[in-house]
Amino acid sequence: MKRLNCLLVIFTMFFIVSCDTDNDDMELVETEMIALNEILLDSEWRITSFTENGQNKTDDLENYTFIFQSSNELVADSNLGSFNGTWRVSNDNGTELDPSNDLDFMIFFTPNGKLGDLTNAYDVISANGSEINLKLEENAEGDSGYLSFARN
């Protein structure tokens, strides 16, 4: 009986500690979301690197200035004109392949437009006031890629 009680106490402690960690992770992700939003809104950005499925697409995008607006609108300006899209930072994009305890960065442009290749869900690798590095999120198609922004 003592053995059973001891096992029950150990199991209960393990369960309590596990639950607490999840909440800490969610709070950390929430704090990171707020910080990334502030970083994005604080400046204009340019793409320094964009690869998708092994193909370097940076040259097609390096003349654009990206302006992330608080309304989640995204404006890309270049000498070719201005293009509108949307953006969002969250802790879960709702896919089965993506864990909910990471930071997700979504960009949406018209799929057939000049910036359509950017339309994706990305995992945030790193972000600070001068640079944002993203990895194309794992998806069912097996796509891979990286996207980096630098403060303009």
C-alpha positions in Angstrom: 0.0 0.0 0.0 2.9 2.4 0.8 4.3 1.7 -2.6 1.0 2.5 -4.3 0.7 5.8 -2.3 4.3 6.7 -3.2 3.7 6.1 -6.9 0.5 8.1 -6.7 2.4 11.0 -5.2 5.2 10.8 -7.8 2.6 10.7 -10.6 0.7 13.6 -9.2 3.9 15.7 -8.8 4.9 14.9 -12.4 1.5 15.9 -13.7 1.5 19.2 -11.8 5.0 20.2 -13.0 4.1 19.3 -16.6 1.0 21.5 -16.5 2.9 24.4 -15.1 5.6 24.3 -17.8 2.9 24.6 -20.5 1.6 27.8 -19.0 5.1 29.2 -18.7 5.7 28.4 -22.4 2.4 30.1 -23.4 3.2 33.2 -21.4 6.7 33.3 -23.0 5.2 33.0 -26.5 2.7 35.8 -25.7 5.5 38.1 -24.5 7.5 37.3 -27.7 4.4 38.1 -29.8 4.0 41.5 -28.3 7.8 42.2 -28.7 7.8 41.1 -32.4 4.7 43.3 -33.1 6.5 46.3 -31.6 9.6 45.6 -33.6 7.7 45.3 -36.9 5.7 48.5 -36.3 8.8 50.5 -35.3 10.4 50.7 -38.7 10.3 50.0 -42.4 11.9 46.7 -43.6 13.6 45.2 -46.6 14.2 41.6 -47.6 17.9 40.6 -47.4 17.3 36.9 -48.2 14.5 34.7 -49.5 14.9 31.1 -50.5 12.1 28.7 -51.3 12.6 25.0 -52.0 16.3 25.6 -52.7 15.7 28.5 -55.1 17.1 31.9 -54.2 14.5 34.5 -54.9 16.1 37.4 -53.1 16.9 39.4 -56.3 13.2 39.6 -57.2 12.4 41.3 -53.9 15.4 43.4 -52.8 14.0 46.7 -54.1 10.9 46.6 -52.0 10.3 48.4 -48.7 7.9 46.6 -46.4 5.7 48.6 -44.0 3.9 46.6 -41.3 0.9 48.6 -40.1 -1.0 48.2 -36.8 -4.1 47.3 -38.7 -2.3 44.1 -39.9 -2.0 45.6 -43.3 1.3 45.2 -45.1 2.4 47.6 -47.8 5.3 46.8 -50.1 6.6 49.8 -52.0 9.0 49.8 -54.9 9.7 51.8 -58.0 7.2 49.4 -59.7 4.4 50.6 -57.4 2.7 49.8 -54.1 1.3 46.4 -53.3 -1.0 45.6 -50.4 -1.2 42.5 -48.3 -1.7 41.5 -44.7 0.4 40.1 -41.9 -0.2 38.4 -38.5 1.9 37.1 -35.6 0.4 34.4 -33.4 1.3 31.5 -31.3 -0.5 28.9 -33.4 -1.6 28.9 -37.0 -4.0 26.0 -36.5 -2.3 23.3 -38.5 -1.6 19.8 -37.3 2.0 20.0 -38.3 2.8 23.1 -36.2 3.1 23.0 -32.4 1.2 25.7 -30.6 4.1 26.7 -28.4 6.1 28.5 -31.0 5.8 31.9 -32.7 4.2 32.0 -36.1 4.5 34.8 -38.6 2.0 34.8 -41.5 2.3 37.0 -44.7 -0.5 37.2 -47.2 -0.3 38.7 -50.7 -2.3 38.0 -53.8 -1.1 34.5 -54.8 -0.7 35.4 -58.5 0.8 38.8 -57.9 4.5 39.8 -57.8 4.7 39.1 -54.1 2.7 35.9 -54.0 5.7 33.7 -53.2 5.9 35.4 -49.8 2.4 34.2 -48.9 3.2 31.6 -46.3 3.3 30.7 -42.6 6.7 31.0 -41.1 8.3 30.1 -37.8 10.3 32.9 -36.2 14.0 31.9 -35.8 15.1 35.2 -34.4 14.0 38.8 -34.2 15.5 42.1 -32.9 15.4 45.7 -33.8 17.6 45.3 -36.8 16.9 41.9 -38.3 14.1 39.3 -38.4 14.8 35.7 -39.5 12.0 33.3 -40.5 11.8 29.7 -41.6 9.1 28.4 -43.8 6.8 26.4 -41.6 6.6 22.7 -42.1 3.6 21.9 -44.3 1.9 19.0 -46.0 3.6 19.8 -49.4 7.1 19.5 -47.9 8.1 23.1 -48.8 11.2 24.6 -47.2 12.6 28.0 -47.2 14.0 31.0 -45.3 13.1 34.7 -45.2 15.1 37.5 -43.7 14.2 41.1 -43.2 16.6 44.0 -42.2 15.6 47.4 -40.9 15.6 49.8 -43.8 
